[in-house]
Amino acid sequence: MANNDNFDFTAGDCVVYPAHGVGQVEGVETQTIAGMELNLYVVSFEKDRMRLKIPVAKAETSGLRKLSSSNRLDDALETLKGRSRVRRTMWSRRAQEYETKINSGDPVLIAEVLRDLKRNNDDTEQSYSERQIYQSALERLAREVAAVDDVTEDKATEKLEDIMGKIREPAANDEAANNDEAVVVELEEEKEAKAA
């Protein structure tokens, strides 16, 4: 048995697995597979309701890593502010490149996908597959930002969209507040009209 602990992850550590995003280490367990004893990291991905077992000796080559440093995330957020660099190639080839970047687990590459696919409040221009890839990249990056900044995924998504300058749909409670304000304005206008 190879005794290569690579990173020494312990139970409760947040980690990133390239193909699935942010997960939490539940612990290390030993299993006998094909007559060999293997130490396995058990990583749970709450959002996907999935548990993944990764051999400790293969953790580094599989791409399992600690959460990004705040400097690396700052680089990713700076990438979001840049101009879109969409190449003039067939969509299928670009889609494949975008999926590869998302599955790399690198926050800067994921930010490049977001930057290239962002649209300002006009989803009619995007095809279904563009929206799917955009959403996948947004969720993946938001999960890491949320874990590093210790905020909810929704707050992290809001932060990312604010940085990109994408105008969000008002939330239901925002809409209700706007409707209440409109009613108050109408009542005040009616009072003024009766007084005049």
C-alpha positions as CSV (number, residue, x, y, z in Angstrom):
1,M,0.0,0.0,0.0
2,A,1.3,3.4,-1.0
3,N,1.5,5.8,2.0
4,N,1.1,9.1,0.2
5,D,-1.1,11.5,2.2
6,N,-0.7,14.4,-0.4
7,F,-2.6,17.0,1.5
8,D,-3.6,15.6,4.9
9,F,-7.3,16.5,4.6
10,T,-9.3,15.9,7.7
11,A,-13.0,15.5,8.4
12,G,-14.8,18.8,8.0
13,D,-12.3,20.3,5.5
14,C,-13.9,21.9,2.4
15,V,-12.2,20.8,-0.8
16,V,-12.7,21.1,-4.5
17,Y,-13.0,18.2,-6.8
18,P,-12.7,19.4,-10.4
19,A,-15.7,17.6,-11.9
20,H,-18.0,18.3,-9.0
21,G,-17.0,21.5,-7.3
22,V,-16.9,22.2,-3.6
23,G,-17.4,19.3,-1.2
24,Q,-16.7,18.5,2.4
25,V,-14.4,15.7,3.6
26,E,-16.3,13.3,5.8
27,G,-13.2,11.4,6.8
28,V,-10.7,8.8,5.6
29,E,-11.8,5.1,5.5
30,T,-9.9,2.0,4.6
31,Q,-11.4,-0.5,2.1
32,T,-10.1,-3.7,0.7
33,I,-10.3,-3.7,-3.1
34,A,-9.0,-6.6,-5.2
35,G,-7.0,-7.8,-2.2
36,M,-5.3,-4.5,-1.5
37,E,-6.1,-2.2,1.4
38,L,-6.7,1.4,0.2
39,N,-7.2,4.6,2.2
40,L,-10.0,6.6,0.7
41,Y,-11.0,10.2,1.3
42,V,-14.8,10.3,1.6
43,V,-16.1,13.6,0.2
44,S,-19.7,14.6,0.3
45,F,-21.3,17.1,-2.1
46,E,-24.4,18.3,-0.3
47,K,-25.9,20.2,-3.3
48,D,-25.7,17.1,-5.5
49,R,-26.6,14.6,-2.8
50,M,-23.5,12.6,-3.6
51,R,-20.6,10.9,-1.9
52,L,-17.3,10.4,-3.6
53,K,-14.5,8.1,-2.5
54,I,-11.0,9.1,-3.7
55,P,-7.9,7.0,-3.1
56,V,-5.6,9.1,-0.8
57,A,-2.6,8.1,-3.1
58,K,-4.5,9.5,-6.1
59,A,-5.9,12.7,-4.6
60,E,-3.4,15.0,-6.2
61,T,-3.5,13.4,-9.7
62,S,-7.3,13.4,-9.5
63,G,-7.3,17.2,-9.0
64,L,-8.6,17.2,-5.4
65,R,-7.5,20.4,-3.8
66,K,-8.1,22.8,-0.9
67,L,-10.3,25.8,-1.5
68,S,-8.7,28.6,-3.5
69,S,-6.8,31.3,-1.7
70,S,-8.4,34.7,-1.5
71,N,-5.8,36.0,-3.9
72,R,-6.7,33.3,-6.5
73,L,-10.4,34.2,-6.1
74,D,-9.5,37.9,-6.5
75,D,-7.9,37.0,-9.8
76,A,-11.1,35.1,-10.9
77,L,-13.3,38.1,-9.9
78,E,-11.0,40.4,-11.8
79,T,-11.4,38.1,-14.8
80,L,-15.2,38.6,-14.6
81,K,-14.8,42.3,-15.0
82,G,-12.9,41.9,-18.3
83,R,-14.3,42.1,-21.8
84,S,-15.9,39.0,-23.4
85,R,-13.5,37.1,-25.7
86,V,-15.7,34.9,-27.7
87,R,-13.8,33.2,-30.5
88,R,-15.4,32.8,-33.9
89,T,-15.5,29.0,-34.0
90,M,-18.3,26.5,-34.2
91,W,-20.5,26.5,-31.1
92,S,-19.9,22.8,-30.5
93,R,-16.2,23.4,-30.2
94,R,-16.6,26.4,-27.9
95,A,-19.1,24.5,-25.7
96,Q,-16.5,21.7,-25.4
97,E,-13.8,24.2,-24.4
98,Y,-16.2,25.8,-21.9
99,E,-17.0,22.4,-20.3
100,T,-13.3,21.6,-20.1
101,K,-12.7,24.9,-18.3
102,I,-15.6,24.3,-15.9
103,N,-14.4,20.7,-15.1
104,S,-10.8,21.9,-14.6
105,G,-12.0,23.3,-11.2
106,D,-9.8,26.4,-11.7
107,P,-11.8,29.5,-10.6
108,V,-10.1,31.8,-13.1
109,L,-11.0,29.4,-16.0
110,I,-14.5,29.2,-14.7
111,A,-14.7,33.0,-14.5
112,E,-13.6,33.1,-18.2
113,V,-16.6,31.0,-19.1
114,L,-18.9,33.3,-17.2
115,R,-17.3,36.4,-18.7
116,D,-17.6,35.0,-22.3
117,L,-21.2,33.9,-21.9
118,K,-22.7,36.7,-19.8
119,R,-25.5,38.7,-21.4
120,N,-27.1,41.8,-19.9
121,N,-30.6,40.8,-18.9
122,D,-31.5,39.5,-22.4
123,D,-31.6,35.7,-22.3
124,T,-33.4,35.5,-25.6
125,E,-30.0,35.9,-27.3
126,Q,-28.6,32.8,-25.6
127,S,-29.3,29.3,-26.8
128,Y,-30.5,26.6,-24.4
129,S,-27.0,25.1,-24.2
130,E,-25.4,28.5,-23.6
131,R,-27.7,29.1,-20.7
132,Q,-27.0,25.6,-19.3
133,I,-23.2,26.1,-19.5
134,Y,-23.5,29.6,-18.0
135,Q,-25.6,28.4,-15.1
136,S,-23.2,25.5,-14.5
137,A,-20.2,27.8,-14.4
138,L,-22.1,30.3,-12.2
139,E,-23.1,27.6,-9.7
140,R,-19.6,26.1,-9.6
141,L,-17.8,29.4,-9.0
142,A,-20.5,30.6,-6.6
143,R,-20.0,27.5,-4.4
144,E,-16.3,28.2,-4.1
145,V,-16.8,31.9,-3.4
146,A,-19.5,31.0,-0.8
147,A,-17.2,28.5,0.9
148,V,-14.2,30.9,1.0
149,D,-16.2,34.0,2.0
150,D,-18.4,32.0,4.4
151,V,-21.6,33.2,2.9
152,T,-24.6,31.5,1.4
153,E,-24.5,30.4,-2.3
154,D,-27.2,32.9,-3.1
155,K,-25.2,35.7,-1.7
156,A,-22.1,34.5,-3.6
157,T,-24.2,34.3,-6.9
158,E,-25.4,37.9,-6.2
159,K,-21.9,39.1,-5.7
160,L,-20.7,37.5,-9.0
161,E,-23.6,38.9,-11.0
162,D,-23.0,42.3,-9.5
163,I,-19.4,42.2,-10.6
164,M,-20.4,41.2,-14.1
165,G,-23.0,43.9,-14.2
166,K,-25.8,41.5,-15.0
167,I,-29.1,42.9,-13.9
168,R,-31.0,40.4,-11.8
169,E,-34.7,39.8,-11.8
170,P,-36.2,41.3,-8.6
171,A,-37.0,38.7,-5.9
172,A,-40.6,38.1,-5.0
173,N,-40.3,40.1,-1.8
174,D,-38.6,43.0,-3.7
175,E,-41.5,43.0,-6.1
176,A,-44.0,43.1,-3.3
177,A,-42.2,46.0,-1.7
178,N,-42.2,47.8,-5.1
179,N,-46.0,47.2,-5.4
180,D,-46.6,48.5,-1.8
181,E,-44.6,51.7,-2.7
182,A,-46.7,52.1,-5.9
183,V,-49.9,51.8,-3.9
184,V,-48.8,54.4,-1.4
185,V,-47.8,56.8,-4.2
186,E,-51.2,56.3,-5.9
187,L,-53.0,57.0,-2.6
188,E,-51.0,60.2,-2.1
189,E,-51.8,61.3,-5.7
190,E,-55.5,60.6,-5.1
191,K,-55.5,62.7,-1.9
192,E,-53.7,65.6,-3.7
193,A,-56.3,65.4,-6.5
194,K,-59.2,65.6,-4.1
195,A,-57.7,68.4,-2.1
196,A,-57.2,70.5,-5.3
